[in-house]
Amino acid sequence: MGLFNLFIRKKNYPDFWETYLSHFKNKKDTSVSNTRFIAFDTETTGFDMKEDRVLSIGAVSFVGKKIDVNNALELYLRQDVFKPETVAIHELMRSDNVDKISELEAIKAFLEYIKDDILIAHHAGFDKGMINEILHRHGLGKLKNRFIDTGVLYKRSLHVIYQDNTKPYSLDYLCKELNVPTVDRHTATGDALITALVFLKILGRLDKKKHLNWGYLLNR
């Protein structure tokens, strides 16, 4: 076998993926108060990461306590998989009068929006997994961003504040506990905004106890 046959070419990724990866080169940590966070949510046809599909992606960005609602991300995807039984939850019909884009267009827009910022989600493993499945279907790698799960963070904060971690941690429960309004619940952008508000409430509690640092915030 010649050397040519042993040579493995580097895979040619699309420009938008290379641009995304470039944000992580020489990345340095900043203080929590100066870091740009992205709270995001996905609405899906179900909970099977392999078989189900993302219907919509919503995201909001914030630095400090200021949420940039005028720069929110709201994407609706054309549906290859349609499950009428889930419409009662996400209320997204196949024929909704909203502009819908392809998976590839959606993932391009999402990566451009999040860059290398820290991502916030409730039950983050699911949303992260659904996005990674989109990336996989298009021959790309996994998300490189660091994640914070508001459910995990809230549970962690209980050891500091309440010494009680036996209660449920649904997003609705956290909204009730933290006095966060549930406007536009079960829409991707609405849930992203709610998640951002929940996160900021938890940060406020951690700050009071002098535990506002990366060791507490990041899921290791």
Secondary structure, DSSP 8 states (H G I E B T S, - for coil): --HHHH--------HHHHHHHHTTTT-----GGG-EEEEEEEEES-S-TTT--EEEEEEEEEETTEE-GGG-EEEEB--SS--GGGHHHH---TT-SS--B-HHHHHHHHHHHHTT-EEEETTHHHHHHHHHHHHHHTT-----S-EEEHHHHHHHHHHHHTS---S---HHHHHHHHT---TTTTSHHHHHHHHHHHHHHHHHHHHHTT--SHHHHS--
